[in-house]
Amino acid sequence: MIGFLVAGLIIGVLARLIKPGKQNLGILATLALGLVGSLIGGLIAQAFGTGGIWELNVLGFVLAVIAAVLLIGVAEGLAGKRGHTNRV
């Protein structure tokens, strides 16, 4: 379990480094996006037959980072919509 949290944090940090621009995400949001990204990457890697979702493999790690980058974009988009006001 601790390894999963550490891997999620590493994946989240890597995703933030890859994604251009400044993200307004705290450490908990980075961890959460990394964990969700690692689950998505693990599921996709498992579908390709490279191992189980909880096994550490290169394809799963790469897919997890890509998924986390996409999730950061989604989180930024949702945060932008919430903070956007219509001024006339």
Secondary structure, 3 states (H helix, E strand, C coil): CHHHHHHHHHHHHHHHHHCCCCCCCCHHHHHHHHHHHHHHHHHHHHHCCCCCCCCCCHHHHHHHHHHHHHHHHHHHHHHHHHHCCCCC
